[in-house]
Amino acid sequence: MRVLFLVQGEGRGHLTQALALAQILQTAGHEVVGALVGVTENRNVPDFFSSAFAAPITPVFSPGLVYNAGTNALEPTKTTLRAIRSVRPFWRSLKQVRKAIETLRPDVVVNFYEMLGGLTYALMKPSVPMVCVAHQYLAFHPNFQRPRHQWLYEQAFKLNTRLTCFGAQELLALSFDKQADAPERRVRVVPPLLRREVTELKPVAGDFLLAYVTQPGLRSELEKAHLRNPKVPMHGFHSGIQEADHAVDETLTYHAIDGQRFLDYMARCKAVVTTAGFESVCEAAYLGKPALMIPQPNHFEQAGNALDGQRAGVGTAADRFDLDTLLDYLPQHDPQVSDRFRAWYGQGYFLFLAAMNRAVASRPTSPGGFFLSRMRQLLRS
């Protein structure tokens, strides 16, 4: 089976999920023929992805999200205006995606929440089946818990999400735990995708809190929380730090963003403080580390993740760096949550391969095309 990836390059979550699925497919003897990664003029393909992804990578322009630098709030209006101003380069990107599909001739396209994928299939209708993978598709599940008082942001989120999955054969909704599928909505619930580097770690009990600080305003919140709790040891990985380690005082140390070092610290920490991004919370759950999930303002997706994470028992939520909330929660955390999470994660290998096979089997094939397909399979076996 030949598989082509389309990956949203915003943040690290979808990129790490693509790395994890590539490992599954390669282990099963399939070929990932390449990845088209959505980038902006200010955001290139991250080094951690380009250094670990074995197949060719093609950057493709795709408008990104806009955040307020001071408050970390997602700004839907500015995000929409940026997208409108980018219509012409965006159209060129759609043609670039279609040409890649025609040239590489994959058996299936896997789209990791990149809008270019849904719009290419809506407007240009490639014949290759597409499967979409993201935790965001869980919002289409009938049992999804919706954050209150966020109707406008919910509509914007749903519109964006639907734009990513036009023409998809299935929507593989990554979930903290097992739930029933919703086939009438094309939704199949699957386990999280975690990199092998996470699953090979050996977690130990720690005495410090670990924070992942991606937005500039979060640093000030962390430091306010540190001043209120100066005796609590904390390590923070921050995008604004250039040196490897920067000790603020005896109990607070910043580190430059480094994916592997962050995972090493996570395996040794007591708990994790992070935004309510799906990937980091899943990594913490696998390693048995409770999480304080802090959704970014106006971010419906993260608000939903926080509710869902509390439901699944992987941590607790707050609207700011409230360490008292986390410290009060820790004695109540059920350590068996991690055992159940690992068992659910273990089913992913078979569920993802089954989804790829269903997509390929659904593709209309002429008698001659069927013969050629079978010959390719026999030659690769």
N, C-alpha and C positions, 0 to 999 in steps of 0.2 A: 504494500500500500504506500502510495506517495502522498505526502501531506504538506500543504502550504499553510503557514501561519500568517495571520494579520493581528498585530498587537498594538493596543493603545500604549503610548510611551509615557503617559502622565503618571508620576509616582513610580513605585517599584512593584506594586502588587501584581498587575497583569503581566509584567515582564517575568517575574519569578514564577508565576503560574505557567507561563509558556516554557520556561526552562524545565519545570517539573514534568509537564506533559511530554516534552521532547524526550526526556529520560525514559518515560514509560513506553513510548512508541519505539524508541531505539532498542530497548530491552526486548520488546516483542518481535523485533526483526523488521520493523517498518522504517521507511525513509522520510525524514523531514527535509524537504527540498529547499526551504528558505523561509525567511520571515520578512514581511513588510511591516515596519515599525513607524507609527505616527509620531512625528516630531514637529516642533515649531521653530521659529527663527531664534528663540532663546533657549531651546531645549533639544539637545542632540541625543543620540542613542547612548545610554549610560555604559560606562566601561565594564561594570559587573556583568552586563548582559552580553556585550560584544565579545568579551573574553571567554565566556562560558558556552555560548551558543555555537554549535559546530557547523551549521549550515550557513550559506551566504545571507547577509542582512542588507536590506535595502531601506534607507530612510525615506519616508513619504510625508510630505507636508500635511498636517491636520491641525485645525485650530484647537488650542488648549483652554483649560479653565482659568478664570481670573479670580484671584483672592485679594482681599484688602491686606496690605502689608502691616498695618497696625493692629487690626482686630482678628486677623486670620479668617474672617468671614468670606464665604463664597459669594461672589457678586454676579447673580444671574444676568442682570441687564448688560453689564460690561462684557460678560462672556458671549451673550447673544450678538452684541454689536461687533465684537471681534470676528465672530463667525460670518456675519453679513459682509463685512469688509473683505473677507477672504474668499469670496465666491469664486473668482477666476482661478486662483491657484488651487482651490479645493476641487474644481472641475478637472483641472489637469491631473490632480492626484487620483481621481476616480478612473480616468483613462489609463493612468499608470498601473493601477491595481488590475484592471481588466486585462491589460497587455501581459502582466506578469502571470495571470491565470492561464491565458492562452499560450504563453511561451513555455511555462514550466509543466503544464498539463498534469496537475495533481489529480489524485482520485477523490480527495476531499479537501476543503478549505476549513480551517479552524480559526474562528474570529474571537479574539480576547477583547471584547467590548470596544472595538474600534469602529467609529461611525462610518469611516470609509467603506467598510465591509457591507453594512446594511444598505447604504445608498448605492454602491456599485451593483448590488443584486436587485435593488428596486428599479434602477434606471437603465442598466445595461444587461441584466439578466444572463449572467454566465451559466453554462450548463452544468458546471461542477457543483455538487451539493455542498452546502455550508452548514457547519455546526457552530453554535455560539457558546462560549464558556465564560461565566462571570458570576460572582455572588449577587450582583445587582438583579439578576433575573428572578431571584427569590421574591422580589417585590411583586411579581405577577402571581405568586402562589396564594391560594385563598386563605391560608392560615397565617400569612405574614402580618406582624404587628406594626401598624402604622403610627409614626410619631404624631402626637397631637399638635394642633395649631400650626401646621406647616402645609396647608392645602396648596398654596401657590408654589412652594418649592417642590412639593410632591408632583404637581402637574408638569413642571419643568423637568424634573428627574425622569418621569415616565416617558415624556416625549423624547428626551435624549436617548433613553434606553431602547425605545422602540425603533429609533433611527439606526441603532447598531445591528438590529436583528431582522430586518426585512428579508424575506426569502430564505430564512434559516430552516433547515430540516428539523432541528431540535434546539431547545435552550437548556443547556446544562447548568443548573443553578447550584453553585457551591454553597454548602450549608455546614454549620457547626455540628449538626447531628442529623440522623436519619429521619426523613419525613416522607409521606406519601407523595408519589408523582401527581402531576396535574396534566395528563395528556391532552385534555381539551384545550389547554393553553400552551401546548408544546413544551411544557416544563417537566424536566426530569431532575430530581434532586440527587446530587452526587457529593462525595466527600471533598474536602479542600485539596488543593494541589500544593504540596510542599516539596521544596528542593531536597535532594538526597543529603546535602550538607546539614540540614536540620535534623533529619531522622537518624543521622549517624552520631549526633551529639549525646553525651552521657550527662544528664542534668544532676546537679548536687544542690543541697540546701544552702542558701546564702543569707547574708544579713543586710544587704543593701538593696535599694530600689533602683530600677533602671528606667530611664526616660528616653524616648525617641522624639527629638524636636525637629520637625521638618519646616515649620513656618517661623519667620522672625519674631512675631508677636508671642509665640509660645515660650520663648526663652524668658521673657519678662515674667510671665505667669509662673514658670518653674522657679525663678529666683524669689518671687514673693512667697511661694509655698515653702521654699527652703528657709527663708527668714522666720516663718512661723513655726518651722520644725527643724531647728538647727542641729539637733542631736541625731537626726535620721540620716544615715549615710546614703548618698545619692550619686549615681553616675549618669550623665546625659550625653547622648550622641547628637551633635548639633551641626547643621549645614553651614553655619557661619564660622566654625572653628577651623583654622588652617593647620595648626600644629596637632600632632597625634594625641597629646594629652595636655590639658590645661587645668591645674588645680586652683580652684577659687579659694577654698579654705580646707580645713581638715575633713569635712564631710561632704563636700561637693566638688566633683571633677567633671570637666567637659572633655569630650573626645571628638575628633574629626569623624565624619561619616565614613564608615568602613563596614561593609556588609558582614564579612566573616568575623571581625572583632565584635560587632554588635551581637551576633549569635553566640559567640563565646561568653560574653558577659551575661546574656540572657540565660544561658545554661547554669550560671553560677549565682544568679540574683535571687532575691526573696519574692519580688513581684515586679510587674511592668506597668509603667505609666505611659500611655500613648494616646494618640487620636484614635477614633473608632474605625480605623482602617482594618479591613478584613484580614489581610495577610499577617500583620504583626500579631494580632490577637490569636490567630490560629497557631502561629509558631509558639507563642507563649503557652497555649493550651496543650500542645503536643509535649512540651517540655515540663508541664506541670506547674507553670507559673501563673498565678492569678493576675488579672489585668484590671487596671483602672482605665476605663474607656471614656475619653473626653471628645465628643463630637465637635467638629469645627462649626461655628455659627452658620446658619442658613444652609447647612449641608445635610439634605434629607437622607442621603445614602448612609452617612455615618450615624445619624440619629437612629435610623432603622437598625444598623449593625449593633449599636449599643443596646437597644431593646432586645434584639435577638440573642446577643451574647449573654445578657442577664437571664433570659429565659432558659438558655442552654447551660447556665451555671459556670461559664468560663471566667466571670469577673463581675464587676459592678461599674456603674456609670456615674458621671458627674458633669456639670457644665463648666468646670474650671479645674485647675490643679488643686483639688481639695484632698490633701493627703490624709486628713482625718477620716474622710469617707473610706479610703482604702484601708487604713490601719484598723478601723472598726470592722471592716468586712473580713479581713484575713482570718480571724479565728472561726468564722462561719463557713469558710470555703471548704467544699467537699473535695478531697483529693482524688476520689474515684471518678470525678469528671474527666480527668486526664486519661484514665484507663479506658473509659467509654469512647472518648475522642479518638484515641489511638486505634481502637477496634474498628470504628467507623472509617477512619482514614485507610485502614488496611483493605477495605473493599474497593477502593478507588481504581486499582490497576485493572480489574476485570470490568468495572462499570464503564470506564472511559474507552477501553478497547471495544466493548460491545456497542457503544454509541458510534464509534468510527465505522464499525462493520455495518451497522444499520444504515448509516448515511450512504455508504458505498453501494449497498444492496438496493437502495431506493432509486438509484440513478437509472433512467431509461437507457437501454443499450440496444443498438441494432444487432442483428445476428453476426455481422462482421466485426462490430465493436466488441461483442461478447467474446468472440474467438480470440481477438488480439489481447483482450484483458486477461483471459485465462492463460494465454501463452506467456504474458509478462509475469504472471503469478508463478507459473511453473519454472520459468527461468530464474526467478529470484529465490525460489525454495531450494 
